[in-house]
Amino acid sequence: MADSTGTLTILHEIDFTLAPRESVAIVGASGSGKSTLLSIVAGLDVPTTGTVRLAGTDLFTLDEDARAAVRARSVGFVFQSFQLLANLTALENVMLPLELMGRRDARTAATEMLRRVGLGERLGHYPKVLSGGEQQRVALARAFVVRPAVLLADEPTGSLDFATGEKVMELMFEMNREAGTTLVMVTHDRAIADRCDRQLRIEAGRLAEDTGLPLATAD
């Protein structure tokens, strides 16, 4: 809601801690601030006040270039819209973050990860000839190939049919367990949320429920 100055406040006094290897669902009605919260956790959006610490580093004491460097080392993203580069093949899309890190084994590591997600026969294919499920698996491979400390997912199955979405989520949880990555996802799917270790419910920009921590009753 906008105040008398016309300023729109999206999130209010949200405080939580994520544990290593934890899987967390951020749930709530459309417009409650879930995706904004995810963007702030990633350091993509800068809040008016507040702190996000990643591996002990306060992201908002850094400039954008330094935040981008932290994200490249420690954060992976999976979005509903896939965010693949159309002019790159599946292999090149997955290689890209490794190349930006200066990894000499980028091709080998990307090939292995694509095989891991069942796309070993699609390495040279461009996104436009891949199905939605295949594109999401490329995005998942790209996110996990750098072995991020945190994987952030915004409605990762929202544009997929039920069966394909189930396969992608199974793969995501499996890789989360194997890589030891903290998984944080925005989802409207109750079944997916219930599979997570913990749920954060956002209502009107406030943390209304944290299944891992009792909250005081709001006034």
Backbone as CSV, one residue per row, in Angstrom:
resi,resn,N_x,N_y,N_z,CA_x,CA_y,CA_z,C_x,C_y,C_z
1,MET,0.842,-1.193,0.000,0.000,0.000,0.000,0.878,1.243,0.000
2,ALA,0.489,2.279,-0.744,1.258,3.515,-0.786,0.962,4.358,0.438
3,ASP,2.008,5.057,0.977,1.796,5.961,2.096,1.471,7.354,1.573
4,SER,1.408,8.349,2.480,0.996,9.693,2.090,1.971,10.357,1.128
5,THR,3.213,9.852,1.061,4.205,10.415,0.146,4.134,9.762,-1.231
6,GLY,3.299,8.749,-1.364,3.193,8.036,-2.620,4.172,6.892,-2.750
7,THR,4.947,6.635,-1.685,5.914,5.543,-1.705,5.203,4.206,-1.518
8,LEU,5.544,3.251,-2.342,4.931,1.925,-2.240,5.862,1.002,-1.478
9,THR,5.420,0.517,-0.328,6.199,-0.412,0.478,5.738,-1.829,0.160
10,ILE,6.652,-2.647,-0.350,6.279,-3.998,-0.784,6.506,-5.017,0.321
11,LEU,7.633,-4.914,1.038,7.964,-5.855,2.098,8.189,-5.111,3.413
12,HIS,7.822,-5.753,4.530,7.905,-5.123,5.842,8.602,-6.058,6.835
13,GLU,9.718,-5.656,7.384,10.327,-6.287,8.558,10.387,-7.813,8.461
14,ILE,10.894,-8.320,7.367,11.009,-9.770,7.187,12.390,-10.221,7.648
15,ASP,12.413,-11.230,8.495,13.669,-11.692,9.093,13.672,-13.217,9.142
16,PHE,14.633,-13.845,8.483,14.767,-15.297,8.564,16.185,-15.687,8.187
17,THR,16.556,-16.905,8.548,17.877,-17.445,8.259,17.720,-18.744,7.495
18,LEU,18.559,-18.954,6.496,18.548,-20.189,5.714,19.731,-21.049,6.124
19,ALA,19.472,-22.330,6.309,20.531,-23.251,6.718,21.113,-23.961,5.497
20,PRO,22.373,-24.351,5.572,22.965,-25.139,4.483,22.149,-26.404,4.226
21,ARG,21.976,-26.744,2.955,21.277,-27.950,2.501,19.757,-27.908,2.705
22,GLU,19.235,-26.839,3.261,17.806,-26.731,3.529,17.026,-26.475,2.243
23,SER,15.798,-26.983,2.173,14.888,-26.643,1.076,13.731,-25.837,1.660
24,VAL,13.476,-24.665,1.075,12.509,-23.722,1.628,11.571,-23.252,0.523
25,ALA,10.268,-23.286,0.802,9.268,-22.773,-0.134,8.767,-21.427,0.377
26,ILE,8.735,-20.436,-0.504,8.117,-19.150,-0.197,6.743,-19.159,-0.833
27,VAL,5.706,-19.068,-0.021,4.335,-19.207,-0.505,3.519,-17.979,-0.121
28,GLY,2.390,-17.813,-0.764,1.515,-16.679,-0.500,0.746,-16.310,-1.744
29,ALA,-0.221,-15.424,-1.593,-1.065,-15.012,-2.708,-0.268,-14.192,-3.720
30,SER,-0.777,-14.120,-4.940,-0.161,-13.273,-5.960,-0.136,-11.829,-5.468
31,GLY,0.997,-11.155,-5.676,1.121,-9.773,-5.251,1.536,-9.586,-3.816
32,SER,1.826,-10.677,-3.106,2.180,-10.565,-1.690,3.635,-10.171,-1.472
33,GLY,4.458,-10.238,-2.533,5.850,-9.831,-2.410,6.850,-10.967,-2.493
34,LYS,6.412,-12.162,-2.896,7.283,-13.341,-2.903,8.463,-13.177,-3.860
35,SER,8.173,-12.798,-5.096,9.245,-12.673,-6.088,10.185,-11.521,-5.749
36,THR,9.628,-10.443,-5.191,10.477,-9.331,-4.750,11.429,-9.794,-3.664
37,LEU,10.928,-10.588,-2.733,11.771,-11.124,-1.665,12.895,-11.967,-2.254
38,LEU,12.583,-12.794,-3.234,13.604,-13.636,-3.860,14.669,-12.775,-4.534
39,SER,14.251,-11.713,-5.197,15.201,-10.823,-5.865,16.104,-10.104,-4.868
40,ILE,15.563,-9.769,-3.703,16.372,-9.122,-2.668,17.362,-10.110,-2.072
41,VAL,16.924,-11.354,-1.848,17.826,-12.388,-1.340,19.007,-12.566,-2.287
42,ALA,18.751,-12.444,-3.577,19.803,-12.606,-4.581,20.665,-11.362,-4.736
43,GLY,20.229,-10.251,-4.146,20.965,-9.011,-4.334,20.683,-8.357,-5.669
44,LEU,19.624,-8.790,-6.358,19.251,-8.186,-7.636,18.502,-6.878,-7.425
45,ASP,17.633,-6.858,-6.407,16.948,-5.636,-6.000,17.556,-5.166,-4.686
46,VAL,17.695,-3.862,-4.535,18.284,-3.288,-3.322,17.165,-2.706,-2.460
47,PRO,17.003,-3.186,-1.226,15.931,-2.672,-0.367,16.263,-1.285,0.182
48,THR,15.235,-0.552,0.585,15.443,0.759,1.195,16.233,0.619,2.492
49,THR,15.875,-0.377,3.284,16.599,-0.702,4.508,16.708,-2.210,4.609
50,GLY,17.655,-2.676,5.402,17.770,-4.107,5.635,19.089,-4.676,5.156
51,THR,19.301,-5.928,5.522,20.559,-6.604,5.256,20.301,-8.012,4.741
52,VAL,21.068,-8.430,3.770,21.105,-9.825,3.341,22.555,-10.282,3.449
53,ARG,22.784,-11.308,4.225,24.132,-11.841,4.374,24.229,-13.193,3.681
54,LEU,25.210,-13.316,2.819,25.469,-14.566,2.117,26.882,-14.998,2.469
55,ALA,26.982,-16.138,3.151,28.291,-16.640,3.603,29.054,-15.565,4.371
56,GLY,28.311,-14.814,5.200,28.942,-13.814,6.057,29.132,-12.453,5.421
57,THR,28.824,-12.307,4.131,29.005,-11.033,3.432,27.677,-10.294,3.322
58,ASP,27.641,-9.041,3.753,26.464,-8.201,3.589,26.427,-7.722,2.143
59,LEU,25.483,-8.232,1.364,25.442,-7.936,-0.069,25.301,-6.451,-0.354
60,PHE,24.625,-5.726,0.527,24.310,-4.339,0.223,25.360,-3.349,0.734
61,THR,26.488,-3.880,1.199,27.661,-3.032,1.410,28.544,-3.053,0.165
62,LEU,28.164,-3.867,-0.832,28.939,-4.024,-2.070,28.299,-3.232,-3.198
63,ASP,29.091,-2.838,-4.189,28.505,-2.225,-5.374,27.972,-3.333,-6.283
64,GLU,27.311,-2.951,-7.367,26.653,-3.937,-8.217,27.638,-4.928,-8.820
65,ASP,28.807,-4.473,-9.224,29.800,-5.381,-9.800,30.231,-6.433,-8.782
66,ALA,30.440,-6.002,-7.536,30.859,-6.942,-6.492,29.733,-7.909,-6.150
67,ARG,28.482,-7.405,-6.129,27.346,-8.311,-5.882,27.234,-9.339,-7.000
68,ALA,27.451,-8.898,-8.238,27.400,-9.822,-9.373,28.467,-10.901,-9.245
69,ALA,29.635,-10.532,-8.749,30.712,-11.511,-8.565,30.338,-12.532,-7.501
70,VAL,29.678,-12.083,-6.415,29.223,-13.002,-5.368,28.176,-13.947,-5.936
71,ARG,27.230,-13.395,-6.719,26.198,-14.250,-7.322,26.817,-15.294,-8.237
72,ALA,27.798,-14.896,-9.017,28.432,-15.829,-9.949,29.071,-16.994,-9.218
73,ARG,29.631,-16.731,-8.028,30.308,-17.788,-7.263,29.348,-18.636,-6.447
74,SER,28.266,-18.026,-5.942,27.518,-18.675,-4.864,26.036,-18.885,-5.107
75,VAL,25.468,-18.289,-6.168,24.017,-18.322,-6.348,23.663,-18.855,-7.730
76,GLY,22.689,-19.761,-7.769,22.140,-20.246,-9.030,20.685,-19.820,-9.136
77,PHE,20.180,-19.678,-10.373,18.808,-19.224,-10.601,18.092,-20.169,-11.555
78,VAL,16.826,-20.442,-11.253,15.952,-21.161,-12.183,14.637,-20.392,-12.210
79,PHE,14.250,-19.907,-13.402,13.057,-19.101,-13.526,12.017,-19.797,-14.393
80,GLN,10.762,-19.375,-14.224,9.659,-19.936,-14.994,9.871,-19.739,-16.489
81,SER,10.492,-18.620,-16.862,10.681,-18.293,-18.278,12.001,-18.827,-18.842
82,PHE,12.703,-19.646,-18.066,13.932,-20.345,-18.467,15.155,-19.430,-18.593
83,GLN,14.993,-18.265,-19.252,16.085,-17.290,-19.372,17.315,-17.867,-20.101
84,LEU,17.079,-18.703,-21.090,18.181,-19.216,-21.899,18.504,-18.224,-23.018
85,LEU,19.752,-18.204,-23.451,20.163,-17.341,-24.561,19.883,-18.063,-25.873
86,ALA,19.018,-17.466,-26.689,18.518,-18.126,-27.896,19.606,-18.415,-28.912
87,ASN,20.668,-17.608,-28.923,21.718,-17.790,-29.932,22.812,-18.744,-29.475
88,LEU,22.632,-19.370,-28.310,23.589,-20.350,-27.809,22.939,-21.720,-27.749
89,THR,23.710,-22.762,-28.001,23.209,-24.129,-27.872,23.019,-24.473,-26.401
90,ALA,22.405,-25.621,-26.155,22.239,-26.076,-24.771,23.590,-26.148,-24.066
91,LEU,24.573,-26.719,-24.735,25.903,-26.841,-24.147,26.505,-25.465,-23.872
92,GLU,26.381,-24.559,-24.815,26.966,-23.225,-24.648,26.273,-22.450,-23.535
93,ASN,24.945,-22.623,-23.382,24.229,-21.975,-22.285,24.758,-22.436,-20.931
94,VAL,25.024,-23.721,-20.807,25.502,-24.261,-19.527,26.982,-23.931,-19.307
95,MET,27.731,-23.841,-20.391,29.139,-23.473,-20.278,29.329,-22.028,-19.835
96,LEU,28.381,-21.157,-20.180,28.569,-19.717,-20.008,28.989,-19.301,-18.596
97,PRO,28.277,-19.712,-17.523,28.705,-19.267,-16.194,30.089,-19.781,-15.814
98,LEU,30.450,-20.959,-16.304,31.782,-21.504,-16.034,32.856,-20.691,-16.749
99,GLU,32.563,-20.306,-17.978,33.517,-19.490,-18.739,33.714,-18.130,-18.088
100,LEU,32.625,-17.559,-17.565,32.723,-16.272,-16.888,33.575,-16.367,-15.620
101,MET,33.628,-17.567,-15.045,34.459,-17.802,-13.864,35.900,-18.145,-14.243
102,GLY,36.158,-18.299,-15.549,37.496,-18.645,-15.993,37.829,-20.120,-15.885
103,ARG,36.806,-20.974,-15.805,37.038,-22.411,-15.674,37.524,-22.995,-17.000
104,ARG,38.652,-23.654,-16.974,39.197,-24.268,-18.183,38.468,-25.546,-18.557
105,ASP,37.760,-26.125,-17.599,37.043,-27.377,-17.850,35.574,-27.122,-18.162
106,ALA,35.239,-25.907,-18.638,33.838,-25.533,-18.838,33.091,-26.512,-19.737
107,ARG,33.676,-26.889,-20.859,32.986,-27.787,-21.791,32.756,-29.159,-21.169
108,THR,33.766,-29.692,-20.503,33.638,-31.016,-19.895,32.602,-31.005,-18.786
109,ALA,32.661,-29.990,-17.911,31.728,-29.921,-16.787,30.299,-29.704,-17.266
110,ALA,30.120,-28.849,-18.278,28.775,-28.582,-18.804,28.204,-29.821,-19.482
111,THR,29.037,-30.538,-20.237,28.590,-31.762,-20.895,28.140,-32.795,-19.866
112,GLU,28.913,-32.949,-18.815,28.574,-33.907,-17.764,27.258,-33.538,-17.087
113,MET,27.069,-32.246,-16.822,25.843,-31.828,-16.153,24.626,-32.014,-17.045
114,LEU,24.747,-31.739,-18.334,23.621,-31.952,-19.242,23.286,-33.436,-19.361
115,ARG,24.292,-34.277,-19.342,24.025,-35.708,-19.325,23.322,-36.107,-18.036
116,ARG,23.703,-35.433,-16.955,23.110,-35.722,-15.646,21.613,-35.431,-15.635
117,VAL,21.187,-34.413,-16.401,19.769,-34.068,-16.447,19.065,-34.710,-17.646
118,GLY,19.728,-35.664,-18.299,19.095,-36.428,-19.363,19.118,-35.777,-20.722
119,LEU,20.047,-34.834,-20.948,20.097,-34.131,-22.227,21.415,-34.351,-22.954
120,GLY,22.024,-35.489,-22.727,23.287,-35.791,-23.391,23.196,-35.835,-24.903
121,GLU,21.983,-36.057,-25.429,21.789,-36.096,-26.881,21.325,-34.761,-27.440
122,ARG,21.273,-33.736,-26.603,20.756,-32.426,-27.027,21.807,-31.324,-26.908
123,LEU,23.060,-31.682,-26.783,24.108,-30.692,-26.518,24.161,-29.582,-27.564
124,GLY,23.991,-29.922,-28.839,24.123,-28.940,-29.913,22.821,-28.299,-30.328
125,HIS,21.744,-28.572,-29.586,20.434,-28.023,-29.953,20.246,-26.622,-29.372
126,TYR,19.592,-25.752,-30.140,19.270,-24.411,-29.674,17.940,-24.430,-28.921
127,PRO,17.708,-23.490,-28.013,16.476,-23.491,-27.217,15.193,-23.609,-28.026
128,LYS,15.133,-22.976,-29.210,13.893,-22.962,-29.982,13.454,-24.344,-30.441
129,VAL,14.372,-25.318,-30.497,13.989,-26.660,-30.923,13.850,-27.614,-29.737
130,LEU,13.971,-27.096,-28.520,13.798,-27.909,-27.323,12.397,-27.702,-26.761
131,SER,11.847,-28.732,-26.154,10.546,-28.607,-25.497,10.690,-27.755,-24.237
132,GLY,9.557,-27.361,-23.662,9.592,-26.581,-22.431,10.314,-27.308,-21.317
133,GLY,10.045,-28.604,-21.181,10.702,-29.385,-20.143,12.199,-29.498,-20.377
134,GLU,12.585,-29.635,-21.641,14.011,-29.714,-21.955,14.703,-28.375,-21.683
135,GLN,14.033,-27.277,-22.021,14.609,-25.965,-21.740,14.779,-25.753,-20.234
136,GLN,13.805,-26.188,-19.459,13.926,-26.019,-18.010,15.051,-26.879,-17.455
137,ARG,15.267,-28.050,-18.038,16.381,-28.887,-17.582,17.730,-28.276,-17.954
138,VAL,17.804,-27.592,-19.112,19.023,-26.856,-19.452,19.258,-25.757,-18.418
139,ALA,18.191,-25.037,-18.063,18.304,-23.976,-17.068,18.751,-24.531,-15.719
140,LEU,18.235,-25.708,-15.376,18.615,-26.347,-14.119,20.081,-26.773,-14.148
141,ALA,20.510,-27.328,-15.279,21.919,-27.712,-15.420,22.823,-26.491,-15.312
142,ARG,22.422,-25.393,-15.942,23.208,-24.157,-15.877,23.298,-23.646,-14.436
143,ALA,22.207,-23.772,-13.690,22.203,-23.288,-12.309,23.090,-24.140,-11.412
144,PHE,23.062,-25.453,-11.608,23.786,-26.356,-10.707,25.241,-26.571,-11.109
145,VAL,25.613,-26.249,-12.348,26.946,-26.594,-12.826,28.043,-25.884,-12.036
146,VAL,27.734,-24.732,-11.444,28.738,-24.001,-10.661,28.736,-24.430,-9.194
147,ARG,27.902,-25.431,-8.859,27.797,-25.912,-7.479,27.518,-24.744,-6.525
148,PRO,26.401,-24.026,-6.713,26.133,-22.841,-5.907,25.804,-23.191,-4.464
149,ALA,26.086,-22.274,-3.560,25.698,-22.454,-2.161,24.185,-22.352,-2.013
150,VAL,23.565,-21.505,-2.859,22.121,-21.273,-2.801,21.551,-21.328,-4.212
151,LEU,20.449,-22.053,-4.385,19.719,-22.060,-5.644,18.380,-21.386,-5.416
152,LEU,18.077,-20.347,-6.196,16.825,-19.610,-6.101,15.968,-19.938,-7.315
153,ALA,14.720,-20.325,-7.070,13.831,-20.729,-8.164,12.504,-19.990,-8.029
154,ASP,12.087,-19.324,-9.109,10.828,-18.576,-9.106,9.825,-19.299,-9.993
155,GLU,8.875,-19.980,-9.358,7.856,-20.760,-10.073,8.498,-21.626,-11.155
156,PRO,9.420,-22.512,-10.794,10.194,-23.247,-11.805,9.387,-24.193,-12.670
157,THR,8.174,-24.564,-12.229,7.357,-25.464,-13.048,6.095,-24.770,-13.553
158,GLY,6.003,-23.452,-13.375,4.777,-22.727,-13.694,4.348,-22.806,-15.140
159,SER,5.300,-22.954,-16.063,4.951,-22.992,-17.486,5.021,-24.402,-18.065
160,LEU,5.112,-25.399,-17.195,5.228,-26.789,-17.648,3.954,-27.559,-17.354
161,ASP,3.692,-28.592,-18.156,2.566,-29.459,-17.845,2.889,-30.269,-16.592
162,PHE,1.870,-30.902,-16.014,2.023,-31.551,-14.712,3.113,-32.619,-14.724
163,ALA,3.074,-33.503,-15.705,4.035,-34.612,-15.730,5.458,-34.106,-15.881
164,THR,5.659,-33.124,-16.781,6.998,-32.572,-16.983,7.454,-31.825,-15.741
165,GLY,6.535,-31.068,-15.131,6.866,-30.346,-13.906,7.291,-31.283,-12.792
166,GLU,6.615,-32.419,-12.678,6.980,-33.409,-11.660,8.399,-33.917,-11.875
167,LYS,8.752,-34.178,-13.121,10.095,-34.683,-13.428,11.158,-33.631,-13.096
168,VAL,10.876,-32.371,-13.444,11.829,-31.294,-13.169,12.012,-31.111,-11.669
169,MET,10.914,-31.147,-10.905,11.021,-30.965,-9.455,11.765,-32.127,-8.813
170,GLU,11.513,-33.346,-9.279,12.219,-34.504,-8.742,13.714,-34.344,-8.960
171,LEU,14.063,-33.886,-10.142,15.467,-33.670,-10.465,16.060,-32.557,-9.597
172,MET,15.302,-31.497,-9.381,15.779,-30.378,-8.579,16.055,-30.814,-7.137
173,PHE,15.131,-31.545,-6.535,15.328,-32.015,-5.162,16.488,-33.014,-5.078
174,GLU,16.599,-33.864,-6.093,17.680,-34.845,-6.100,19.038,-34.149,-6.163
175,MET,19.156,-33.161,-7.032,20.420,-32.454,-7.152,20.686,-31.583,-5.926
176,ASN,19.635,-31.074,-5.323,19.770,-30.327,-4.068,20.395,-31.190,-2.985
177,ARG,19.925,-32.431,-2.892,20.473,-33.351,-1.879,21.919,-33.714,-2.197
178,GLU,22.182,-34.006,-3.466,23.518,-34.469,-3.844,24.568,-33.359,-3.743
179,ALA,24.195,-32.136,-4.138,25.162,-31.036,-4.161,25.251,-30.308,-2.827
180,GLY,24.276,-30.551,-1.933,24.277,-29.864,-0.649,23.921,-28.394,-0.768
181,THR,23.209,-28.043,-1.819,22.825,-26.661,-2.074,21.559,-26.307,-1.305
182,THR,21.519,-25.108,-0.728,20.290,-24.613,-0.116,19.334,-24.212,-1.234
183,LEU,18.124,-24.754,-1.208,17.134,-24.536,-2.255,16.020,-23.632,-1.724
184,VAL,15.801,-22.515,-2.408,14.741,-21.573,-2.032,13.876,-21.334,-3.255
185,MET,12.588,-21.624,-3.143,11.729,-21.464,-4.315,10.423,-20.773,-3.975
186,VAL,9.995,-19.913,-4.891,8.656,-19.341,-4.856,7.742,-20.300,-5.597
187,THR,6.635,-20.658,-4.989,5.720,-21.582,-5.655,4.287,-21.366,-5.182
188,HIS,3.341,-21.583,-6.098,1.920,-21.615,-5.753,1.435,-23.050,-5.582
189,ASP,2.301,-23.998,-5.862,1.914,-25.414,-5.853,2.067,-25.976,-4.442
190,ARG,0.943,-26.290,-3.816,0.968,-26.780,-2.435,1.737,-28.084,-2.311
191,ALA,1.608,-28.964,-3.294,2.305,-30.253,-3.226,3.819,-30.049,-3.233
192,ILE,4.306,-29.101,-4.052,5.738,-28.809,-4.091,6.181,-28.199,-2.767
193,ALA,5.406,-27.243,-2.257,5.751,-26.597,-0.986,5.840,-27.606,0.146
194,ASP,4.929,-28.577,0.132,4.904,-29.575,1.209,6.108,-30.508,1.163
195,ARG,6.775,-30.586,0.030,7.970,-31.431,-0.075,9.206,-30.756,0.502
196,CYS,9.129,-29.443,0.699,10.273,-28.701,1.228,10.396,-28.902,2.747
197,ASP,11.600,-28.689,3.254,11.831,-28.821,4.690,11.057,-27.772,5.474
198,ARG,10.774,-26.647,4.830,10.249,-25.490,5.557,9.479,-24.587,4.605
199,GLN,8.499,-23.870,5.151,7.723,-22.942,4.336,7.694,-21.570,4.995
200,LEU,7.878,-20.537,4.160,7.729,-19.151,4.603,6.500,-18.592,3.906
201,ARG,5.483,-18.199,4.682,4.267,-17.645,4.076,4.301,-16.124,4.174
202,ILE,4.177,-15.472,2.993,4.174,-14.026,2.921,2.738,-13.552,2.709
203,GLU,2.293,-12.640,3.556,0.959,-12.053,3.422,1.095,-10.532,3.485
204,ALA,0.660,-9.852,2.432,0.715,-8.393,2.358,2.095,-7.859,2.709
205,GLY,3.125,-8.559,2.221,4.484,-8.092,2.411,5.104,-8.412,3.752
206,ARG,4.421,-9.179,4.562,4.946,-9.540,5.881,5.104,-11.064,5.991
207,LEU,6.044,-11.473,6.810,6.237,-12.898,7.067,5.186,-13.337,8.074
208,ALA,4.148,-14.006,7.561,3.014,-14.400,8.403,3.225,-15.751,9.066
209,GLU,4.049,-16.595,8.443,4.283,-17.937,8.992,5.633,-18.441,8.544
210,ASP,6.357,-19.054,9.480,7.622,-19.737,9.198,7.513,-21.076,9.889
211,THR,7.351,-22.158,9.115,7.123,-23.469,9.725,8.331,-23.970,10.494
212,GLY,9.469,-23.289,10.341,10.654,-23.669,11.110,10.840,-22.819,12.343
213,LEU,9.962,-21.804,12.543,10.132,-20.878,13.657,8.793,-20.258,14.018
214,PRO,8.294,-20.444,15.262,7.042,-19.814,15.664,7.170,-18.293,15.609
215,LEU,6.135,-17.636,15.102,6.125,-16.183,15.023,5.141,-15.613,16.018
216,ALA,5.454,-14.426,16.515,4.512,-13.744,17.412,3.275,-13.345,16.620
217,THR,2.129,-13.330,17.287,0.880,-12.942,16.625,0.936,-11.466,16.252
218,ALA,0.563,-11.163,15.031,0.599,-9.778,14.565,-0.477,-8.970,15.270
219,ASP,-0.210,-7.682,15.459,-1.218,-6.810,16.082,-2.373,-6.575,15.122
